[in-house]
Amino acid sequence: MLTSIPAGLERVMNIDPDILGGEPCFNGTRVPLETVLDNLAGGHSIDRILHNFPSLTREHIQTVLRWEAGLARHAAGLELRIT
């Protein structure tokens, strides 16, 4: 389990020991980062994730996608592009 919020996700996530034992969750929700990552990896669309987890916002999901893209670019040795 993560003990801190990954760099790049600080704006949309928090850690509260009283919510899911301190697992990083999206602000205003009890939805952990791992759940969203698993749904994205499973091929679920943003709309389906938002339907399944109505406390999430489109900004939550888009921030995770930008964060993932940044990790992939870094791993491939590519420059970070801000879009």
Wavefront OBJ file of the C-alpha trace (Angstrom):
o trace
v 0.000 0.000 0.000
v 1.165 3.514 -0.793
v 1.981 5.660 2.203
v 2.095 8.929 0.299
v 0.294 10.447 -2.634
v 2.209 9.950 -5.891
v 3.721 13.131 -7.332
v 1.296 14.578 -9.849
v -1.830 13.405 -8.048
v -1.650 15.650 -4.989
v -4.375 17.955 -6.308
v -7.021 15.223 -6.517
v -6.079 12.761 -3.769
v -5.707 12.555 -0.024
v -4.671 10.108 2.650
v -6.769 9.870 5.788
v -6.098 7.085 8.298
v -9.851 6.994 9.014
v -10.731 6.278 5.359
v -9.863 2.795 4.085
v -6.981 2.539 6.567
v -5.072 5.418 5.002
v -5.095 4.157 1.430
v -4.769 7.047 -1.073
v -8.301 8.012 -2.143
v -9.721 10.681 -4.379
v -10.794 13.873 -2.651
v -14.371 13.710 -1.418
v -14.656 9.941 -2.011
v -13.820 6.562 -0.555
v -12.521 5.405 -3.965
v -8.853 4.367 -3.895
v -6.364 5.064 -6.678
v -5.873 1.319 -7.151
v -9.546 0.867 -8.066
v -9.371 3.487 -10.798
v -6.085 2.105 -12.140
v -7.568 -1.411 -12.247
v -10.649 -0.151 -14.089
v -8.558 1.755 -16.635
v -6.275 -1.252 -17.147
v -9.393 -3.382 -17.622
v -10.395 -1.202 -20.553
v -13.285 0.591 -18.871
v -14.180 3.964 -20.342
v -14.177 7.148 -18.287
v -17.972 7.233 -18.556
v -18.307 3.682 -17.254
v -15.987 4.392 -14.313
v -17.957 7.543 -13.480
v -21.193 5.547 -13.676
v -19.822 2.817 -11.393
v -18.296 5.299 -8.934
v -20.586 8.360 -8.909
v -18.506 10.152 -6.256
v -15.638 10.468 -8.755
v -15.355 13.372 -11.168
v -14.086 13.512 -14.717
v -11.167 15.597 -13.379
v -10.167 12.723 -11.066
v -9.945 10.290 -13.979
v -8.292 12.716 -16.405
v -5.646 13.570 -13.812
v -4.847 9.861 -13.409
v -4.591 9.445 -17.185
v -2.181 12.407 -17.469
v -0.158 10.998 -14.556
v 0.025 7.561 -16.212
v 1.078 9.116 -19.522
v 3.824 11.024 -17.726
v 5.098 7.817 -16.116
v 5.118 6.031 -19.468
v 6.936 8.909 -21.180
v 9.518 9.018 -18.385
v 10.067 5.244 -18.562
v 10.595 5.516 -22.330
v 13.060 8.377 -21.930
v 10.779 10.853 -23.685
v 10.294 14.503 -22.832
v 7.243 15.467 -20.864
v 4.765 17.400 -23.000
v 2.162 19.573 -21.353
v -1.101 19.547 -23.296
l 1 2 3 4 5 6 7 8 9 10 11 12 13 14 15 16 17 18 19 20 21 22 23 24 25 26 27 28 29 30 31 32 33 34 35 36 37 38 39 40 41 42 43 44 45 46 47 48 49 50 51 52 53 54 55 56 57 58 59 60 61 62 63 64 65 66 67 68 69 70 71 72 73 74 75 76 77 78 79 80 81 82 83
